[in-house]
Amino acid sequence: LTVPVVTLIAWATGNDLVFALGAPEMIVMVSSLVL
């Protein structure tokens, strides 16, 4: 469910830089939640 949310946020902002900077952080957060 997290990946679609990030995709929607990136699409809503329409800024590739925001997605590029936000994606790694989200991945780390998801990884920490899973672990």
ZAMARMI-437763 format. One record per atom (N, C-alpha, C, O): x, y, z; atom name; residue number from 0. Coordinates in steps of 0.001 Angstrom, whole numbers, m for minus. Example, Ala and Ser with C-alpha at 12.3 -4.5 7.8 and 13.67 -1.06 7.14 Angstrom:
<atoms>
ATOM        x        y        z  at    i
ATOM    13190    m5690     7800   N    0
ATOM    12300    m4500     7800  CA    0
ATOM    13200    m3300     7800   C    0
ATOM    14236    m3319     8465   O    0
ATOM    12850    m2250     7080   N    1
ATOM    13670    m1060     7140  CA    1
ATOM    12900       30     7870   C    1
ATOM    13409     1138     8039   O    1
</atoms>
This chain:
<atoms>
ATOM        x        y        z  at    i
ATOM      832    m1207        0   N    0
ATOM        0        0        0  CA    0
ATOM      868     1259        0   C    0
ATOM      420     2331     m406   O    0
ATOM     2114     1118      459   N    1
ATOM     2972     2298      577  CA    1
ATOM     3439     2785     m782   C    1
ATOM     3485     3989    m1034   O    1
ATOM     3789     1847    m1662   N    2
ATOM     4310     2228    m2979  CA    2
ATOM     3309     3060    m3777   C    2
ATOM     3690     4098    m4317   O    2
ATOM     2034     2645    m3873   N    3
ATOM     1045     3460    m4597  CA    3
ATOM      900     4847    m3989   C    3
ATOM      725     5826    m4715   O    3
ATOM      969     4942    m2673   N    4
ATOM      833     6243    m2007  CA    4
ATOM     1968     7163    m2418   C    4
ATOM     1750     8333    m2734   O    4
ATOM     3191     6623    m2413   N    5
ATOM     4353     7423    m2821  CA    5
ATOM     4214     7848    m4272   C    5
ATOM     4549     8976    m4634   O    5
ATOM     3716     6934    m5105   N    6
ATOM     3524     7241    m6520  CA    6
ATOM     2497     8351    m6701   C    6
ATOM     2685     9249    m7522   O    6
ATOM     1412     8286    m5934   N    7
ATOM      372     9312    m6028  CA    7
ATOM      905    10660    m5568   C    7
ATOM      607    11691    m6172   O    7
ATOM     1695    10649    m4495   N    8
ATOM     2272    11899    m3987  CA    8
ATOM     3207    12504    m5024   C    8
ATOM     3175    13706    m5289   O    8
ATOM     4049    11638    m5611   N    9
ATOM     4992    12115    m6622  CA    9
ATOM     4240    12654    m7837   C    9
ATOM     4632    13666    m8418   O    9
ATOM     3160    11975    m8216   N   10
ATOM     2367    12416    m9364  CA   10
ATOM     1657    13731    m9045   C   10
ATOM     1545    14607    m9903   O   10
ATOM     1180    13864    m7811   N   11
ATOM      459    15070    m7411  CA   11
ATOM     1393    16273    m7413   C   11
ATOM     1019    17358    m7857   O   11
ATOM     2603    16076    m6917   N   12
ATOM     3555    17183    m6866  CA   12
ATOM     4078    17493    m8258   C   12
ATOM     4339    18649    m8593   O   12
ATOM     4230    16440    m9074   N   13
ATOM     4712    16641   m10430  CA   13
ATOM     6168    17062   m10454   C   13
ATOM     6631    17662   m11424   O   13
ATOM     6899    16747    m9377   N   14
ATOM     8303    17155    m9293  CA   14
ATOM     9168    15916    m9161   C   14
ATOM     9090    15196    m8165   O   14
ATOM     9998    15670   m10174   N   15
ATOM    10856    14483   m10159  CA   15
ATOM    11860    14546    m9018   C   15
ATOM    12241    13512    m8468   O   15
ATOM    12293    15755    m8655   N   16
ATOM    13273    15899    m7576  CA   16
ATOM    12665    15475    m6247   C   16
ATOM    13328    14834    m5431   O   16
ATOM    11406    15833    m6033   N   17
ATOM    10733    15470    m4785  CA   17
ATOM    10628    13963    m4675   C   17
ATOM    10849    13392    m3607   O   17
ATOM    10287    13313    m5795   N   18
ATOM    10156    11856    m5797  CA   18
ATOM    11512    11198    m5583   C   18
ATOM    11630    10216    m4851   O   18
ATOM    12541    11756    m6235   N   19
ATOM    13889    11186    m6136  CA   19
ATOM    14411    11284    m4707   C   19
ATOM    15094    10381    m4223   O   19
ATOM    14082    12392    m4034   N   20
ATOM    14566    12577    m2664  CA   20
ATOM    13671    11862    m1661   C   20
ATOM    14137    11440     m602   O   20
ATOM    12384    11722    m1990   N   21
ATOM    11429    11132    m1059  CA   21
ATOM    11418     9619    m1092   C   21
ATOM    11190     8977      m66   O   21
ATOM    11666     9031    m2277   N   22
ATOM    11587     7583    m2425  CA   22
ATOM    12547     6842    m1493   C   22
ATOM    12113     5929     m790   O   22
ATOM    13847     7203    m1458   N   23
ATOM    14786     6495     m575  CA   23
ATOM    14368     6579      886   C   23
ATOM    14503     5607     1629   O   23
ATOM    13863     7735     1299   N   24
ATOM    13450     7900     2691  CA   24
ATOM    12270     6985     3007   C   24
ATOM    12218     6365     4069   O   24
ATOM    11322     6909     2071   N   25
ATOM    10163     6047     2266  CA   25
ATOM    10585     4590     2318   C   25
ATOM    10051     3809     3106   O   25
ATOM    11556     4221     1466   N   26
ATOM    12044     2840     1449  CA   26
ATOM    12653     2484     2799   C   26
ATOM    12428     1392     3320   O   26
ATOM    13424     3410     3362   N   27
ATOM    14048     3179     4670  CA   27
ATOM    12978     3042     5743   C   27
ATOM    13072     2174     6611   O   27
ATOM    11957     3899     5687   N   28
ATOM    10882     3853     6677  CA   28
ATOM    10133     2532     6584   C   28
ATOM     9846     1908     7606   O   28
ATOM     9816     2104     5370   N   29
ATOM     9099      843     5169  CA   29
ATOM     9947     m323     5648   C   29
ATOM     9450    m1246     6294   O   29
ATOM    11247     m271     5319   N   30
ATOM    12151    m1346     5740  CA   30
ATOM    12195    m1436     7257   C   30
ATOM    12193    m2532     7817   O   30
ATOM    12236     m284     7924   N   31
ATOM    12297     m270     9382  CA   31
ATOM    11004     m831     9969   C   31
ATOM    11024    m1506    10998   O   31
ATOM     9875     m546     9305   N   32
ATOM     8594    m1055     9792  CA   32
ATOM     8506    m2568     9618   C   32
ATOM     8006    m3283    10486   O   32
ATOM     9007    m3039     8468   N   33
ATOM     8953    m4480     8190  CA   33
ATOM     9858    m5241     9146   C   33
ATOM     9493    m6297     9661   O   33
ATOM    11057    m4682     9377   N   34
ATOM    12009    m5347    10269  CA   34
ATOM    11593    m5152    11716   C   34
ATOM    12268    m5637    12624   O   34
</atoms>
